[in-house]
Amino acid sequence: MKQFILDPGVVDLFPDVQINVMTLQGIDNHIQADKLDYFQTLLDEGTKAAQQFITVEPFRENPVVDQWRQAFRQFKTKKGARATTEALLKRVSQGKTFSPIMPLVDIYNSVSLKYGASCGGEDVDAIVGDMHQGIAKGGESFLPYGETEDMPALSGEVCYLDNKGAVCRCFNWRESQRTELTEATTNPILVIESINREQAKRADSAIIELQKLCDDFFKVEGTLQKVTADNRAVVISE
């Protein structure tokens, strides 16, 4: 059995932290050429909806962006680290578009854009032991996507961790090659992160849409759970 566990150190920093969790079993995440138009439409609709979160200048003063920047100031981060939500919204603010990558990533990116929510995902089968959202001791092994050299976690950094090292650093800033979603992933965990009540309300709606989109495409109904200060552990794999 594997669990997803919210560690006390994260709760101390963010008392209202909430992680909406969805697990899926037995999906086919391979890219399908005849479905690319479907995913392009999802991403385009998400991009259009994201405009509601970009209403002021400068960009950094938009509430969703500012909230996550303030959150990142409360723990140790690598210079230049930004919340995944900010990275997506920044592209929208610059007039850039999104192209399909693979089914799961396209689905959660479209939801992230539409709800201004911080979404991410990992391959449950690649997780070693339990998966934690916790505070790194420092030095936990981490080989990020697109890199060839280890970039260990920093002491005091909020990370997703397992028994082998860091899974994803600075909430969902960068993920490990070891646990990332691939076309071969059949049993994923998807998360939507919130650090205040307003974000949590949007996340509760976003996870329902995420579940529906996955059910429609993969024909597999995702299992929804919620991790908070009052419910810090859920089972993600039997």
PyRosetta script that sets phi, psi and omega in degrees:
from pyrosetta import init, pose_from_sequence

init()
pose = pose_from_sequence("MKQFILDPGVVDLFPDVQINVMTLQGIDNHIQADKLDYFQTLLDEGTKAAQQFITVEPFRENPVVDQWRQAFRQFKTKKGARATTEALLKRVSQGKTFSPIMPLVDIYNSVSLKYGASCGGEDVDAIVGDMHQGIAKGGESFLPYGETEDMPALSGEVCYLDNKGAVCRCFNWRESQRTELTEATTNPILVIESINREQAKRADSAIIELQKLCDDFFKVEGTLQKVTADNRAVVISE")
pose.set_psi(1, 136.5)
pose.set_omega(1, 174.8)
pose.set_phi(2, -115.8)
pose.set_psi(2, 142.0)
pose.set_omega(2, 177.8)
pose.set_phi(3, -119.3)
pose.set_psi(3, 157.2)
pose.set_omega(3, 166.4)
pose.set_phi(4, -107.6)
pose.set_psi(4, 124.6)
pose.set_omega(4, -171.3)
pose.set_phi(5, -125.8)
pose.set_psi(5, 131.0)
pose.set_omega(5, 174.6)
pose.set_phi(6, -92.8)
pose.set_psi(6, 117.3)
pose.set_omega(6, -175.8)
pose.set_phi(7, -80.6)
pose.set_psi(7, 152.2)
pose.set_omega(7, -176.5)
pose.set_phi(8, -57.8)
pose.set_psi(8, -33.6)
pose.set_omega(8, -178.1)
pose.set_phi(9, -60.7)
pose.set_psi(9, -34.8)
pose.set_omega(9, 178.6)
pose.set_phi(10, -71.3)
pose.set_psi(10, -39.0)
pose.set_omega(10, 177.8)
pose.set_phi(11, -63.8)
pose.set_psi(11, -37.4)
pose.set_omega(11, 178.4)
pose.set_phi(12, -61.4)
pose.set_psi(12, -39.3)
pose.set_omega(12, 179.3)
pose.set_phi(13, -75.6)
pose.set_psi(13, -39.3)
pose.set_omega(13, -173.6)
pose.set_phi(14, -132.7)
pose.set_psi(14, 84.0)
pose.set_omega(14, -176.4)
pose.set_phi(15, -57.6)
pose.set_psi(15, -28.3)
pose.set_omega(15, -178.9)
pose.set_phi(16, -96.3)
pose.set_psi(16, 14.7)
pose.set_omega(16, -178.8)
pose.set_phi(17, -58.0)
pose.set_psi(17, 140.0)
pose.set_omega(17, 177.1)
pose.set_phi(18, -143.1)
pose.set_psi(18, 132.1)
pose.set_omega(18, 175.2)
pose.set_phi(19, -119.7)
pose.set_psi(19, 111.0)
pose.set_omega(19, 172.6)
pose.set_phi(20, -80.7)
pose.set_psi(20, 128.3)
pose.set_omega(20, -173.3)
pose.set_phi(21, -119.8)
pose.set_psi(21, 135.0)
pose.set_omega(21, 170.8)
pose.set_phi(22, -131.2)
pose.set_psi(22, 130.6)
pose.set_omega(22, 174.0)
pose.set_phi(23, -114.2)
pose.set_psi(23, 145.7)
pose.set_omega(23, 178.5)
pose.set_phi(24, -127.6)
pose.set_psi(24, 149.6)
pose.set_omega(24, 179.3)
pose.set_phi(25, -129.9)
pose.set_psi(25, 131.2)
pose.set_omega(25, 172.5)
pose.set_phi(26, 75.8)
pose.set_psi(26, 34.5)
pose.set_omega(26, 179.8)
pose.set_phi(27, -88.6)
pose.set_psi(27, 164.1)
pose.set_omega(27, 172.0)
pose.set_phi(28, -111.9)
pose.set_psi(28, 106.4)
pose.set_omega(28, -174.5)
pose.set_phi(29, -98.4)
pose.set_psi(29, 14.7)
pose.set_omega(29, -178.9)
pose.set_phi(30, -70.0)
pose.set_psi(30, 145.5)
pose.set_omega(30, 176.4)
pose.set_phi(31, -66.3)
pose.set_psi(31, 133.4)
pose.set_omega(31, 178.5)
pose.set_phi(32, -120.1)
pose.set_psi(32, 116.8)
pose.set_omega(32, -174.1)
pose.set_phi(33, -56.9)
pose.set_psi(33, -35.2)
pose.set_omega(33, -176.9)
pose.set_phi(34, -78.5)
pose.set_psi(34, -2.4)
pose.set_omega(34, 178.9)
pose.set_phi(35, -108.4)
pose.set_psi(35, 1.8)
pose.set_omega(35, -175.9)
pose.set_phi(36, -62.8)
pose.set_psi(36, -37.4)
pose.set_omega(36, 178.3)
pose.set_phi(37, -63.3)
pose.set_psi(37, -37.2)
pose.set_omega(37, 178.2)
pose.set_phi(38, -60.9)
pose.set_psi(38, -47.1)
pose.set_omega(38, -178.3)
pose.set_phi(39, -71.7)
pose.set_psi(39, -32.8)
pose.set_omega(39, 176.1)
pose.set_phi(40, -62.9)
pose.set_psi(40, -40.0)
pose.set_omega(40, 177.7)
pose.set_phi(41, -63.4)
pose.set_psi(41, -43.4)
pose.set_omega(41, 177.5)
pose.set_phi(42, -57.5)
pose.set_psi(42, -46.8)
pose.set_omega(42, -177.9)
pose.set_phi(43, -67.3)
pose.set_psi(43, -39.2)
pose.set_omega(43, 178.7)
pose.set_phi(44, -65.6)
pose.set_psi(44, -40.5)
pose.set_omega(44, 178.0)
pose.set_phi(45, -66.4)
pose.set_psi(45, -39.1)
pose.set_omega(45, 177.0)
pose.set_phi(46, -63.7)
pose.set_psi(46, -40.8)
pose.set_omega(46, 179.3)
pose.set_phi(47, -62.5)
pose.set_psi(47, -42.5)
pose.set_omega(47, 178.3)
pose.set_phi(48, -63.5)
pose.set_psi(48, -43.8)
pose.set_omega(48, -179.3)
pose.set_phi(49, -66.5)
pose.set_psi(49, -29.2)
pose.set_omega(49, -177.3)
pose.set_phi(50, -65.3)
pose.set_psi(50, -18.6)
pose.set_omega(50, 180.0)
pose.set_phi(51, -58.5)
pose.set_psi(51, -26.0)
pose.set_omega(51, -179.2)
pose.set_phi(52, -65.2)
pose.set_psi(52, -18.8)
pose.set_omega(52, -179.4)
pose.set_phi(53, -98.3)
pose.set_psi(53, 2.4)
pose.set_omega(53, -179.6)
pose.set_phi(54, -124.9)
pose.set_psi(54, 82.4)
pose.set_omega(54, -171.7)
pose.set_phi(55, -118.9)
pose.set_psi(55, -7.5)
pose.set_omega(55, -177.3)
pose.set_phi(56, -133.0)
pose.set_psi(56, 159.5)
pose.set_omega(56, 172.9)
pose.set_phi(57, -119.7)
pose.set_psi(57, 143.0)
pose.set_omega(57, 0.0)
pose.set_phi(58, -72.9)
pose.set_psi(58, 164.6)
pose.set_omega(58, -175.3)
pose.set_phi(59, -52.1)
pose.set_psi(59, -40.5)
pose.set_omega(59, -174.4)
pose.set_phi(60, -64.4)
pose.set_psi(60, -16.4)
pose.set_omega(60, -178.0)
pose.set_phi(61, -89.5)
pose.set_psi(61, -3.2)
pose.set_omega(61, 173.4)
pose.set_phi(62, -64.9)
pose.set_psi(62, 135.0)
pose.set_omega(62, -171.1)
pose.set_phi(63, -51.4)
pose.set_psi(63, -45.9)
pose.set_omega(63, -178.4)
pose.set_phi(64, -61.3)
pose.set_psi(64, -42.8)
pose.set_omega(64, 180.0)
pose.set_phi(65, -66.0)
pose.set_psi(65, -47.2)
pose.set_omega(65, -177.4)
pose.set_phi(66, -63.1)
pose.set_psi(66, -40.3)
pose.set_omega(66, -179.8)
pose.set_phi(67, -60.6)
pose.set_psi(67, -44.1)
pose.set_omega(67, -179.1)
pose.set_phi(68, -73.5)
pose.set_psi(68, -33.3)
pose.set_omega(68, 176.3)
pose.set_phi(69, -64.6)
pose.set_psi(69, -41.2)
pose.set_omega(69, 176.9)
pose.set_phi(70, -63.5)
pose.set_psi(70, -39.2)
pose.set_omega(70, 179.0)
pose.set_phi(71, -62.2)
pose.set_psi(71, -42.0)
pose.set_omega(71, -177.8)
pose.set_phi(72, -67.8)
pose.set_psi(72, -21.8)
pose.set_omega(72, 178.1)
pose.set_phi(73, -75.5)
pose.set_psi(73, -10.4)
pose.set_omega(73, -176.3)
pose.set_phi(74, -90.1)
pose.set_psi(74, -2.3)
pose.set_omega(74, 177.5)
pose.set_phi(75, -147.6)
pose.set_psi(75, 168.2)
pose.set_omega(75, -177.6)
pose.set_phi(76, -69.1)
pose.set_psi(76, 129.7)
pose.set_omega(76, 178.6)
pose.set_phi(77, -134.1)
pose.set_psi(77, 156.4)
pose.set_omega(77, 171.2)
pose.set_phi(78, -72.0)
pose.set_psi(78, 141.6)
pose.set_omega(78, -178.7)
pose.set_phi(79, -54.9)
pose.set_psi(79, 131.2)
pose.set_omega(79, 178.3)
pose.set_phi(80, 89.0)
pose.set_psi(80, -3.1)
pose.set_omega(80, 179.3)
pose.set_phi(81, -65.5)
pose.set_psi(81, 133.7)
pose.set_omega(81, 179.7)
pose.set_phi(82, -134.5)
pose.set_psi(82, 148.1)
pose.set_omega(82, 178.0)
pose.set_phi(83, -59.5)
pose.set_psi(83, 145.9)
pose.set_omega(83, 179.4)
pose.set_phi(84, -58.1)
pose.set_psi(84, -33.9)
pose.set_omega(84, 178.0)
pose.set_phi(85, -60.6)
pose.set_psi(85, -45.8)
pose.set_omega(85, 179.5)
pose.set_phi(86, -61.8)
pose.set_psi(86, -41.5)
pose.set_omega(86, -178.4)
pose.set_phi(87, -59.9)
pose.set_psi(87, -41.9)
pose.set_omega(87, 179.3)
pose.set_phi(88, -68.2)
pose.set_psi(88, -47.0)
pose.set_omega(88, -178.1)
pose.set_phi(89, -65.5)
pose.set_psi(89, -32.2)
pose.set_omega(89, 177.5)
pose.set_phi(90, -61.6)
pose.set_psi(90, -43.1)
pose.set_omega(90, 177.7)
pose.set_phi(91, -61.0)
pose.set_psi(91, -41.5)
pose.set_omega(91, 179.0)
pose.set_phi(92, -63.3)
pose.set_psi(92, -43.3)
pose.set_omega(92, -178.5)
pose.set_phi(93, -63.3)
pose.set_psi(93, -25.1)
pose.set_omega(93, 179.7)
pose.set_phi(94, -91.4)
pose.set_psi(94, 4.3)
pose.set_omega(94, 178.5)
pose.set_phi(95, 77.7)
pose.set_psi(95, 16.0)
pose.set_omega(95, -180.0)
pose.set_phi(96, -85.2)
pose.set_psi(96, 156.5)
pose.set_omega(96, 180.0)
pose.set_phi(97, -112.1)
pose.set_psi(97, 172.5)
pose.set_omega(97, -179.9)
pose.set_phi(98, -119.4)
pose.set_psi(98, 141.7)
pose.set_omega(98, 177.5)
pose.set_phi(99, -113.6)
pose.set_psi(99, 151.8)
pose.set_omega(99, -180.0)
pose.set_phi(100, -58.9)
pose.set_psi(100, 141.8)
pose.set_omega(100, 178.3)
pose.set_phi(101, -114.0)
pose.set_psi(101, -62.4)
pose.set_omega(101, 172.5)
pose.set_phi(102, -160.3)
pose.set_psi(102, 157.4)
pose.set_omega(102, -170.7)
pose.set_phi(103, -47.7)
pose.set_psi(103, -55.6)
pose.set_omega(103, -176.2)
pose.set_phi(104, -61.5)
pose.set_psi(104, -43.3)
pose.set_omega(104, -178.8)
pose.set_phi(105, -65.7)
pose.set_psi(105, -41.6)
pose.set_omega(105, 179.5)
pose.set_phi(106, -63.4)
pose.set_psi(106, -41.2)
pose.set_omega(106, -179.1)
pose.set_phi(107, -64.7)
pose.set_psi(107, -49.1)
pose.set_omega(107, -176.6)
pose.set_phi(108, -74.2)
pose.set_psi(108, -26.8)
pose.set_omega(108, 173.7)
pose.set_phi(109, -66.6)
pose.set_psi(109, -40.1)
pose.set_omega(109, 179.7)
pose.set_phi(110, -64.4)
pose.set_psi(110, -38.8)
pose.set_omega(110, 178.4)
pose.set_phi(111, -69.2)
pose.set_psi(111, -42.4)
pose.set_omega(111, 178.2)
pose.set_phi(112, -57.6)
pose.set_psi(112, -44.4)
pose.set_omega(112, 179.2)
pose.set_phi(113, -64.1)
pose.set_psi(113, -47.0)
pose.set_omega(113, -175.1)
pose.set_phi(114, -64.2)
pose.set_psi(114, -35.9)
pose.set_omega(114, -174.3)
pose.set_phi(115, -108.6)
pose.set_psi(115, 3.0)
pose.set_omega(115, -177.0)
pose.set_phi(116, 56.8)
pose.set_psi(116, 39.3)
pose.set_omega(116, -172.9)
pose.set_phi(117, -111.3)
pose.set_psi(117, 150.6)
pose.set_omega(117, 178.7)
pose.set_phi(118, -88.8)
pose.set_psi(118, 106.6)
pose.set_omega(118, -176.2)
pose.set_phi(119, -115.5)
pose.set_psi(119, 151.4)
pose.set_omega(119, 175.9)
pose.set_phi(120, -161.4)
pose.set_psi(120, 172.9)
pose.set_omega(120, -179.3)
pose.set_phi(121, -156.9)
pose.set_psi(121, 153.3)
pose.set_omega(121, 179.4)
pose.set_phi(122, -140.1)
pose.set_psi(122, 162.8)
pose.set_omega(122, 177.1)
pose.set_phi(123, -88.5)
pose.set_psi(123, 110.9)
pose.set_omega(123, -176.8)
pose.set_phi(124, -58.3)
pose.set_psi(124, -37.0)
pose.set_omega(124, -177.3)
pose.set_phi(125, -66.0)
pose.set_psi(125, -20.6)
pose.set_omega(125, 179.9)
pose.set_phi(126, -91.0)
pose.set_psi(126, -10.1)
pose.set_omega(126, 178.1)
pose.set_phi(127, -73.1)
pose.set_psi(127, 131.8)
pose.set_omega(127, -179.7)
pose.set_phi(128, -100.6)
pose.set_psi(128, 111.1)
pose.set_omega(128, -175.6)
pose.set_phi(129, 76.8)
pose.set_psi(129, -149.3)
pose.set_omega(129, 178.0)
pose.set_phi(130, -81.1)
pose.set_psi(130, 155.9)
pose.set_omega(130, 175.5)
pose.set_phi(131, -104.6)
pose.set_psi(131, 127.2)
pose.set_omega(131, -178.4)
pose.set_phi(132, -115.4)
pose.set_psi(132, 146.9)
pose.set_omega(132, 158.2)
pose.set_phi(133, -102.9)
pose.set_psi(133, 113.6)
pose.set_omega(133, -172.7)
pose.set_phi(134, -148.9)
pose.set_psi(134, -167.4)
pose.set_omega(134, 179.0)
pose.set_phi(135, -105.1)
pose.set_psi(135, 121.7)
pose.set_omega(135, -178.1)
pose.set_phi(136, -66.1)
pose.set_psi(136, 142.6)
pose.set_omega(136, 173.0)
pose.set_phi(137, -76.6)
pose.set_psi(137, -24.2)
pose.set_omega(137, -176.9)
pose.set_phi(138, 107.8)
pose.set_psi(138, 133.9)
pose.set_omega(138, 178.9)
pose.set_phi(139, 92.5)
pose.set_psi(139, -3.0)
pose.set_omega(139, 177.8)
pose.set_phi(140, -61.8)
pose.set_psi(140, 130.7)
pose.set_omega(140, -176.5)
pose.set_phi(141, -59.5)
pose.set_psi(141, 139.4)
pose.set_omega(141, -179.0)
pose.set_phi(142, -157.8)
pose.set_psi(142, 113.3)
pose.set_omega(142, 174.8)
pose.set_phi(143, -108.8)
pose.set_psi(143, 102.3)
pose.set_omega(143, -174.5)
pose.set_phi(144, -73.6)
pose.set_psi(144, 160.7)
pose.set_omega(144, 177.0)
pose.set_phi(145, -55.2)
pose.set_psi(145, 132.4)
pose.set_omega(145, 175.7)
pose.set_phi(146, 84.4)
pose.set_psi(146, 0.2)
pose.set_omega(146, -178.2)
pose.set_phi(147, -113.9)
pose.set_psi(147, 164.3)
pose.set_omega(147, -179.9)
pose.set_phi(148, -118.4)
pose.set_psi(148, -7.1)
pose.set_omega(148, -179.7)
pose.set_phi(149, -119.4)
pose.set_psi(149, 145.1)
pose.set_omega(149, -180.0)
pose.set_phi(150, -62.4)
pose.set_psi(150, 137.6)
pose.set_omega(150, 176.9)
pose.set_phi(151, -126.0)
pose.set_psi(151, 81.0)
pose.set_omega(151, -172.9)
pose.set_phi(152, -56.8)
pose.set_psi(152, 150.8)
pose.set_omega(152, 177.1)
pose.set_phi(153, -66.0)
pose.set_psi(153, 154.8)
pose.set_omega(153, 179.7)
pose.set_phi(154, -91.8)
pose.set_psi(154, 149.6)
pose.set_omega(154, 175.8)
pose.set_phi(155, -63.4)
pose.set_psi(155, 125.1)
pose.set_omega(155, -179.9)
pose.set_phi(156, 92.1)
pose.set_psi(156, 3.3)
pose.set_omega(156, -178.6)
pose.set_phi(157, -85.0)
pose.set_psi(157, 136.7)
pose.set_omega(157, 174.0)
pose.set_phi(158, -75.7)
pose.set_psi(158, 119.7)
pose.set_omega(158, -176.1)
pose.set_phi(159, -139.6)
pose.set_psi(159, 160.4)
pose.set_omega(159, 162.0)
pose.set_phi(160, -89.3)
pose.set_psi(160, 132.1)
pose.set_omega(160, -172.5)
pose.set_phi(161, -133.4)
pose.set_psi(161, 152.5)
pose.set_omega(161, 168.3)
pose.set_phi(162, -136.3)
pose.set_psi(162, -167.0)
pose.set_omega(162, -175.4)
pose.set_phi(163, -71.6)
pose.set_psi(163, -11.2)
pose.set_omega(163, -177.2)
pose.set_phi(164, -104.9)
pose.set_psi(164, -14.1)
pose.set_omega(164, -179.6)
pose.set_phi(165, 152.5)
pose.set_psi(165, -154.1)
pose.set_omega(165, 179.4)
pose.set_phi(166, -85.3)
pose.set_psi(166, 135.2)
pose.set_omega(166, 179.2)
pose.set_phi(167, -95.1)
pose.set_psi(167, -42.9)
pose.set_omega(167, 178.6)
pose.set_phi(168, -152.4)
pose.set_psi(168, 134.4)
pose.set_omega(168, -173.5)
pose.set_phi(169, -102.3)
pose.set_psi(169, 151.9)
pose.set_omega(169, 178.4)
pose.set_phi(170, 50.7)
pose.set_psi(170, 66.3)
pose.set_omega(170, -171.4)
pose.set_phi(171, 55.8)
pose.set_psi(171, -117.4)
pose.set_omega(171, -178.0)
pose.set_phi(172, -109.0)
pose.set_psi(172, 35.0)
pose.set_omega(172, -179.0)
pose.set_phi(173, -65.9)
pose.set_psi(173, -57.1)
pose.set_omega(173, 179.4)
pose.set_phi(174, -138.9)
pose.set_psi(174, 141.9)
pose.set_omega(174, -177.6)
pose.set_phi(175, -112.9)
pose.set_psi(175, 160.6)
pose.set_omega(175, -177.1)
pose.set_phi(176, -82.1)
pose.set_psi(176, 142.9)
pose.set_omega(176, 173.1)
pose.set_phi(177, -60.0)
pose.set_psi(177, -29.8)
pose.set_omega(177, -175.3)
pose.set_phi(178, -64.5)
pose.set_psi(178, -34.9)
pose.set_omega(178, -173.6)
pose.set_phi(179, -119.2)
pose.set_psi(179, 3.6)
pose.set_omega(179, -175.0)
pose.set_phi(180, -64.5)
pose.set_psi(180, 156.5)
pose.set_omega(180, 174.7)
pose.set_phi(181, -69.0)
pose.set_psi(181, 136.1)
pose.set_omega(181, 176.4)
pose.set_phi(182, -133.9)
pose.set_psi(182, 176.1)
pose.set_omega(182, 175.8)
pose.set_phi(183, -63.2)
pose.set_psi(183, -25.1)
pose.set_omega(183, -179.1)
pose.set_phi(184, -82.1)
pose.set_psi(184, -9.0)
pose.set_omega(184, -179.5)
pose.set_phi(185, -63.3)
pose.set_psi(185, 128.5)
pose.set_omega(185, 176.2)
pose.set_phi(186, -116.8)
pose.set_psi(186, -22.5)
pose.set_omega(186, -177.0)
pose.set_phi(187, -129.2)
pose.set_psi(187, 84.2)
pose.set_omega(187, -177.2)
pose.set_phi(188, -93.4)
pose.set_psi(188, 160.4)
pose.set_omega(188, 165.3)
pose.set_phi(189, -117.6)
pose.set_psi(189, 129.6)
pose.set_omega(189, 176.3)
pose.set_phi(190, -115.2)
pose.set_psi(190, 138.8)
pose.set_omega(190, -178.3)
pose.set_phi(191, -128.5)
pose.set_psi(191, 149.1)
pose.set_omega(191, 170.8)
pose.set_phi(192, -125.7)
pose.set_psi(192, 121.3)
pose.set_omega(192, -172.3)
pose.set_phi(193, -98.6)
pose.set_psi(193, 141.4)
pose.set_omega(193, 174.9)
pose.set_phi(194, -137.6)
pose.set_psi(194, 144.6)
pose.set_omega(194, 176.7)
pose.set_phi(195, -123.4)
pose.set_psi(195, 7.0)
pose.set_omega(195, 171.8)
pose.set_phi(196, -152.1)
pose.set_psi(196, 171.4)
pose.set_omega(196, -172.5)
pose.set_phi(197, -69.0)
pose.set_psi(197, -34.2)
pose.set_omega(197, 179.0)
pose.set_phi(198, -64.9)
pose.set_psi(198, -43.8)
pose.set_omega(198, 176.9)
pose.set_phi(199, -63.9)
pose.set_psi(199, -40.0)
pose.set_omega(199, -178.0)
pose.set_phi(200, -62.1)
pose.set_psi(200, -37.2)
pose.set_omega(200, 179.0)
pose.set_phi(201, -63.8)
pose.set_psi(201, -43.9)
pose.set_omega(201, 177.2)
pose.set_phi(202, -65.9)
pose.set_psi(202, -38.0)
pose.set_omega(202, -179.8)
pose.set_phi(203, -63.5)
pose.set_psi(203, -36.7)
pose.set_omega(203, 179.4)
pose.set_phi(204, -62.5)
pose.set_psi(204, -36.3)
pose.set_omega(204, 176.3)
pose.set_phi(205, -75.2)
pose.set_psi(205, -38.7)
pose.set_omega(205, -177.6)
pose.set_phi(206, -63.8)
pose.set_psi(206, -39.9)
pose.set_omega(206, -177.2)
pose.set_phi(207, -67.9)
pose.set_psi(207, -31.7)
pose.set_omega(207, 176.6)
pose.set_phi(208, -66.0)
pose.set_psi(208, -42.5)
pose.set_omega(208, 177.7)
pose.set_phi(209, -67.0)
pose.set_psi(209, -39.1)
pose.set_omega(209, 177.6)
pose.set_phi(210, -60.2)
pose.set_psi(210, -44.0)
pose.set_omega(210, 178.5)
pose.set_phi(211, -61.1)
pose.set_psi(211, -44.2)
pose.set_omega(211, -178.5)
pose.set_phi(212, -64.8)
pose.set_psi(212, -44.6)
pose.set_omega(212, -179.9)
pose.set_phi(213, -62.8)
pose.set_psi(213, -39.6)
pose.set_omega(213, 179.2)
pose.set_phi(214, -68.8)
pose.set_psi(214, -39.7)
pose.set_omega(214, 178.1)
pose.set_phi(215, -62.7)
pose.set_psi(215, -43.5)
pose.set_omega(215, -179.2)
pose.set_phi(216, -63.3)
pose.set_psi(216, -41.4)
pose.set_omega(216, -174.4)
pose.set_phi(217, -86.5)
pose.set_psi(217, -48.3)
pose.set_omega(217, -175.0)
pose.set_phi(218, -88.6)
pose.set_psi(218, -12.9)
pose.set_omega(218, -175.4)
pose.set_phi(219, 60.4)
pose.set_psi(219, 33.9)
pose.set_omega(219, 177.3)
pose.set_phi(220, -132.2)
pose.set_psi(220, 126.5)
pose.set_omega(220, 179.9)
pose.set_phi(221, -84.7)
pose.set_psi(221, 121.9)
pose.set_omega(221, -179.6)
pose.set_phi(222, -72.7)
pose.set_psi(222, 148.6)
pose.set_omega(222, 175.4)
pose.set_phi(223, -91.6)
pose.set_psi(223, 122.3)
pose.set_omega(223, -177.6)
pose.set_phi(224, -99.7)
pose.set_psi(224, 135.5)
pose.set_omega(224, 175.7)
pose.set_phi(225, -144.1)
pose.set_psi(225, 167.6)
pose.set_omega(225, -177.1)
pose.set_phi(226, -139.0)
pose.set_psi(226, 131.4)
pose.set_omega(226, 178.9)
pose.set_phi(227, -110.4)
pose.set_psi(227, 128.2)
pose.set_omega(227, 179.8)
pose.set_phi(228, -142.5)
pose.set_psi(228, -178.8)
pose.set_omega(228, 177.0)
pose.set_phi(229, -59.4)
pose.set_psi(229, -29.8)
pose.set_omega(229, -178.1)
pose.set_phi(230, -92.7)
pose.set_psi(230, -8.5)
pose.set_omega(230, -179.9)
pose.set_phi(231, -145.4)
pose.set_psi(231, 84.3)
pose.set_omega(231, -164.2)
pose.set_phi(232, -93.9)
pose.set_psi(232, 3.2)
pose.set_omega(232, 179.7)
pose.set_phi(233, -146.7)
pose.set_psi(233, 136.9)
pose.set_omega(233, 175.3)
pose.set_phi(234, -136.5)
pose.set_psi(234, 152.4)
pose.set_omega(234, 177.8)
pose.set_phi(235, -82.9)
pose.set_psi(235, 130.3)
pose.set_omega(235, -179.8)
pose.set_phi(236, -114.2)
pose.set_psi(236, -10.7)
pose.set_omega(236, 177.4)
pose.set_phi(237, -161.0)
pose.set_psi(237, 130.9)
pose.set_omega(237, 179.8)
pose.set_phi(238, -79.3)
pose.dump_pdb("model.pdb")
